[in-house]
Amino acid sequence: MNQRLVPARVSSPGRILSRELEARGWTQKDLADIMGRPHQTINGIIKGNKQITPETAIELAEALGTSAEFWTNLEAKYRLHLAQKQADGPSDESAISRRSRLYSFAPVAEMTKRGWINTTDSIDELEQQVCDFFGISHLEDVPKLAVNCRQSENRDSETQAQMAWAKRVENIARTQDIPSFNRKKLESAIPDILTCSAKAEDVALVPIKLLSLGVHFVIVPHLGKTYLDGAAFYIDENPVVALTLRYKRIDNFWFTLMHELGHIVAGHKGSYLDNMENLGVNQEEKEANQLAADWLLDFQALSTFIEKTKPYFSAQKIKDFSKSQQRHPGVMVGRLQRENYVSYSSHRSFLVKIDKYLDLWIYS
C-alpha cells in the first residue's frame, strides 16, 4: 500500500511571528502600533485563531522586512496541514484516497448502477463488496481469468471494465447446473445448433442446446469502454460462452456465437485480461473467425454465388442462396457487408433484431 508521507508537525504562522518579535525585542503591541492594527489582531494571529489575509501579509512584510509571499505561503501550508490531519483522522489512508483507489480498480459507479454491488456510504463496506465481487481478499490481489474476447479492433478498451464484465458473467454462470463437457460432442453438435439459424425466433432454442452440452451460456450487456461482443472462458472443466448483444442484429449474434464456440472447439484457453496484446488480431482470434465463417456458410458455395452474382446482389438472390444454406438472409447480408461486397446501408431490412427472443437469458 502506498503511504503519503506528511510532516509530523508544521509550524504555524503565529509561532514564526512570535519568534520574529522576540528576535527584535518587540511586543505584540509594538507590532500592532507599527502596522496600525488593533492588538487583538496580532494576538489572534500568534494564537492561530486568526488567519493571515493577503492584506495583512503585505503589512507584515513591510513591518518585518520580508516578502508578502512568505506569510501567505506559511498560512496556506499550515491550514492545509490542519485540514489533512482532520480528513485522515487516526487511519493511515483517508476515505477519499481509498475511494479513489477503488474507482481506479473497478468501474464502481457502473457496477452500483447495475446492482452488482449495493450503494453505501461506508468505504469499508464498499471495498468489501468489490473484493467479494472479484473473489479476492484485498485490492492488492489481481483477479485472474483467462479469456478469449471478441471486441472492436478500432477502440481502446479498459481492462478494469472488461474484467468486471467477465466476473459478472462468471458469477452468473456458476449458478447454472450443467452436465460434464466433452469437446468432441460439442463439435459434432455444431450442425444441430446451426439449424436454429434459419429463422430469427429460433435463436431462443440455442441456450438450452448449449447447456445440455455442458456449455454455460450467459448474456450480459457490455459495460462502457469494454467494446466487447462476446467471450469464451472456462469455469473448472466447463466452458462459458458469453455475449453482450452490443449489436442486437441476427448476423452479429450468429457470427459472435460461432466465433466463441470456435475457441472452445479449437481448444483455446485464452489470455489473462491484464496481459493481452493485439487482442483483436492474435492467432487464436483469427482461427475462431475462420471456423465461424466456415460453419455459417459453405465456402465453395458462397464463392460460386459471389462470382456469379457480383456486383449486384438483389434481395431475392440473397434470399434464395440463404434458403439453400438453411440460413436467415441476415446472416448472408452480414457476411457480404463485412467482405465489402455490399455497403453497410444495403439490405438493412434483413438484419433483424433478435434480443426479444433471448429475454430470459439477458442479465443486467
N, C-alpha and C positions, 0 to 999 in steps of 0.2 A: 504494500500500500504506500503510495506517495504521500509524504507528510510535508505540509507547508512549514518552513522554518520562520519563526517570528521572534523578535527580541523579547526577553523576559520582562524588560522594563523600558519604557520610553519616557524621557524627561518631559515634564510639562513646560509650556512657555513661562508659566509663573515661577517655576523653580529657576529657570535660566535668568529671568528678570531679577529675581531676588539676589542672585549671585552678582549680577551686574551692579546693582545698587550697593551691595556690600563692598565690592571692589573699589567703588568710587567714594564710599563713606556717606552715601546719600540715604535718607529715609524715604519711605513711601510718600510722605507729604512733600518732601523736596521735589520728587519727580512729578507729583501732581501739580505743584506750583509751576514748575518749568513748562509743563505741557498745557497748563490752563485747564486742567481737568479736576473733577471732584476727587478727594482722597479715596472715596468708596470704589471708584473705578479702578484705580491702581491696586487696591486691596483685593478686589474681586478677581482681577487677572492673576495675581500671585496665588490666591487660594484655588484657582481653577474654576471658580463659579461663573466667570465672565469670559467670553471668547474675544480674541483679538480680531477686530474688524479691519478691513483694508485701510480705513481712515486712521485708526489707532496705530496700525503698523507703520504708516508714514510718519506719524508724530513720534513714535518710539525711535524710529531710525534717525530722525533729526536730533532728538534729545541725546541719544547714546552713540551717535556716530557709526551706525550700522546701516544695512540696507533694509528696505521695507520687506523685500522678499524673504529675508532671514526670518522675520517674525511670522509672516503668513505661512511659510513652509513648516515652521515649528508647530504652529496651531493646527495645520491640516494633518500633519503626521500624528500628532497627539490625539486628535479627535478620531482619526481612522483607527488608531490603536485601541481606543476605548470601545469603538463600535465593533471591532473584530473580536475583542475579548467577550463582549456581551453576546455576539452571534454564536461564537464557538461554545460558550459555556464550558462545562467540565470535560467534554469529549474531545478526541483528537481531530475529528473531522466534522465540519458543520453540515447541517441538513441541506443547505444549498449545494455544497460541493458533492455530497452523496447523491443528491437527486440528479445533478449534472452527470455524474458517473453512470447512473442508471440509464439516463436518456441516451448516453453515448453507447451503452452496452446493447440496448434493445429499443425498438420503436414503442416506447411505453404508452404514449398518447393513443396510438392506433390500437394497441393491444387492449387498452382500457375501453376505448370506444366500441370495440367488437365484443367486449365481455369476456375476453380471455383472462384478464385479471380484474379485480374489483377496485373501484375508486376508494381511496383512503387518504387521509391527511397525515397518517403516520409513516414516516420514512422507513422505520424498521419493518413495518408490515408490508409496505410496497416492495422493499428489497427482498423480503422472504417470498412474496408471491412470484416475483420474477425468477428467483432461484428455483422455486418449485416447478414453475412452468418449463424451465430449461433442463430440469433434472440435475442441478448442480448444487454444491454445498455453499459456495460463495462466489462472488463476481470475479475472483481471480481465476476460477476454473474456466476453461474454454469448452463450450458444448461441442461434442463431436458427432457428426452424422455424415457418412459417405453417401453422396447423392449424384445422380445424373440429372441435369436440368436442361429443359428446352426453354430458351428465353430469347429475347431480342438481341441481335448481334450489334445493333446500332446505338444502344444506350448503355450508360454506365450504371450498373445496379449496385445496391447497397447490401453488403454481405450480412449485416445485422438483421435487416428486414427479411432477407431470404431465409436466414436461419430461423427466425421467429415463425415464418410461414411453414417451413418444413417441420418444426417441432409441433406446431398446431396439428399438422397432418398426422404426425406420428402419434400424438396423444389421442386423436380420434381413432386411428387405425387399431390401436391397442385394445379398444373396446369391442372390436369385431371378432367374433368366434368363427374361425375358418379351419378347413382341413389342412393336412400337410401338403406341401407343394412339391410338384415334380416338373422340372423344366421341359422334358420331352413331351409330357402330356399337354403342357401349355402350347408348345409349338404345333402339336397335332391339332389343337383346338382353334388355331387361328382362322381357318376357313369357316368354321361354325360361327365364330364371333363376327366375322365379316358378312354373314347372312343378314345381320341387323343393319347393314349399311345401305340397303335398297330403299328403305322408307325412313323418313325423318323420325317418326314416332317410335320406331323400333330401337332407337338408342336407349330407351328405358329398360330394355332387356339386358343390356351389356353388364351393368354392375353385378347382377345375380350370376351371370355366367362366369365372371371373373372370381367372385367369392367362392363359387363351387370348385374352382380350380386351385384354391389356396392362395389367391392373389387379393390382397387388400385393395379396396377402391374407395377413394375419398375425393371430394371436390371442395376446395377452399378457395374462394375468390382471392385474387392476388392482392398483396399489400402494396401501397405506394412505393415506387422506386425499386420494385423487385423485377418487373418486366418479365415475369415467368408465364409460360403456357402450361407447363407440366413438369413432373419429376418422377423418377423411379429410384427406390432405395429398398433396403431390407430391414425388417424387424425380426431378429433371430434368423430363422431359416425361410421365412415367408416374405415375398416381395410386396412392395407397395407401389401402386400406380396412383398418382395424384394429379388432378387437373385444376386449373384456375378458371376455365371458361372466360379468359380475358377477352377473347373474341368468341362470341356465342354462336358462330356460324357452323353449319354442318361440316364444311370442308376442314376447318381448323380442329373441330372435335375429333374427326376420324384420323387426320394425319398425326395429331399430337398423341392420341391414344395408341396408334400403331407404332409411333416413334418410341414411346415409353415401353411398350411390350417388346419392341426390338431390342432395347437394352437388356431386358430380362432374358429373352431367348438367346441372345449372344453371350450371356454370362457376364455382362459388365457389372462391376461393383461400385463405380463412381469415384468421386474425389471428395475430400473434406471441403466444405464450403469456404473455410478460411484459407484454403490453399489451392484455389482454382485459377488457372491462367488460360487465356484464349478458350474460354468455356464453350462458346458458340461454335467453334470450328475445329475442336480437337477430334482425334481419330474415332473415338467411341461415338461422338455425335454424328459424324459422317456415316459411320456404319449403321447406326439406328435410322438415320434419314433414308438410306438406301433400302433397308429392309421394309420400312413403312411404305415407300414408293412402290416397291415390287409387290407387296401384299395387296395393296389397294387397287392397282390397275396392272394388267398383264403388259409387260414392257413391249413385247413384239407386236401385240395387237394395237397398243397405243401408238407405237412408232408408225405402223402402217396407216392407221387412221389419220394421224397428223400429216403425213406426206401426201395423202390423197385429198385432204380437206383444206390445208392452209392455202392462202392466208385468211379465208373467210369461214368462220365456224358459226353456222346458224344454230339457233336454239333447237331445231328439230334434229339436226345431225348430232348434236351433243346428247339429246335425249335418247336417240336410237343407239348410239355407241354405249352410253351408260347402262341402258337396259341390257345390252349384250354382255356387259360385265357384271350385271346384277348389283349396280351401284346407283346411289342417288345422283342426279345430274350435278348437284352442288359439289360433289367430290371431284368430278371431272373438271368443272369450271375452276375450282381452286388450283388444280394441277396446271391447267392451261395458263392461268394468271401467273403462277409462280415461275413458270418457264417462259414467260413473256410471249406466248402465242396470242393471247388476247389481253386487252387492257383491263385494269382493275375496275374500270367503270362499266365493263361489259357483262351482260347476263347476270346482273345482281339479283334478279328475282329467284334464281336457283339457289342462292346462298341463304337458305332459311335458318332461322334461329331455332336452337334445339334445347335451350336451358329449361323451358317449361316442362319438358319430358323427364327432366332429371331433378326436379324439386326435392325429392326425398333424400337425395344424396349430396345436396349442397349445404355446407355448414358455414356459419359466419366466421 
